[in-house]
Amino acid sequence: MDDDRPDVLLTGLLFYDLVLTGLGKPPAPGEEIWTTGMGCGPGGIANLAVAASRFGLRTSLATVFGDDLYGECCRDILCDQEDVDLSLSRTADGWPTPVTVALAHGTDRALVTHGQEPPYSQDVLVGDPPTARTALVHIEAQPRDWLAKAAAGGTQIYADVGWDPSQEWSTALLDQLALCHAFLPNETEAMAYTRTDSAVAALGTLSELVPVAVVTRGGDGAMAVDQTTGEYADVPALDVEVLDATGAGDVFGAAFVTASLGGWPLAERLRFAVLAAGLSVRHHGGALAAPGWYGVDRWWHSLTDPDLKRAYGFLADRLPENPGPPVAYAPVTPPARQH
């Protein structure tokens, strides 16, 4: 019998992203800088939704769209172009879709956002969560009721966490890992929440709290422990030129879930996630930088480096026979409305 459950359940805040690249240097007060690159499109939780959908996962997204141009644009892209199920999402009258301007410089970026608190909470949007194979979630200090319901219903929870602006890094947040199958923080977050002084030590602590612990390390790659299989893996990052790092962590998470649902060994799961994230930073950020199977397939078949050929040799057996059509990257201006 076919399993018709969503592969991934997502909820969170959506943004309309405008990403500027090629600044040369950060702007100073009173200064105007002309950029050489720009891209726009959905961001925020849409990063995960598009990344997952482009890997062929049935993706269900519960979010809020404003009843404005930005909300309409994001909804059209997610539903019509990227095949994301929006049946749990809502459009809010009179509420402006949050808009973020990202100034990408070097391997990092500065963000300026206009927005308001959404009129519907995650718990209201999701309600009694549909049974899904996995949920990719961003855990916060205040636990969400829907998360416990989803875990109790058999959904495997893959979680990440964000920067704590208070820099208190309350260890109480880690209590939520009892609901999770996997936890994927970056090394700064992992060390701060575990009160350790190295990524290795943080991983060791986290591996005692959650079945699958992953620590991402940016340009240094990623490491992980899977207590369910007894595996440990530590893989390097790809040597790529970074155009914009926006959303790379989300692409990593979606790729890791994809490989996990495929039952791949831990080292392959980690290499695949590092590869997908590395391919994404070569394009303007937000959701539309995600490579999907098409991008991975194209990279593999153009690869000439013998060391990478060996390291990623597993892709020869993992890539789908049909990787799908070319993905649509972020346009400079929003697409024209279809009437």
Secondary structure, 3 states (H helix, E strand, C coil): CCCCCCCEEEECCEEEEEEEECCCCCCCCCCCCCCCEEEEEEEEHHHHHHHHHHCCCCEEEECEEECCHHHHHHHHHHHHHCCCECCCCEEECCCCCCEEEEEEECCEEEEEEECCCCCCCHHHHHCCCCCCCEEEEEECCCCCHHHHHHHHCCCEEEEEECCCCCCCCCHHHHHHHHHCCEECCEHHHHHHHHCCCCHHHHHHHHCCCCCEEEEECHHHCEEEEECCCCEEEEECCCCCCCCCCCCHHHHHHHHHHHHHHCCCCHHHHHHHHHHHHHHHCCCCCCHHHCCHHHHHHHHHHCCCCHHHHHHCCCHHHHCCCCCCCCCCCCCCCCCCCCC
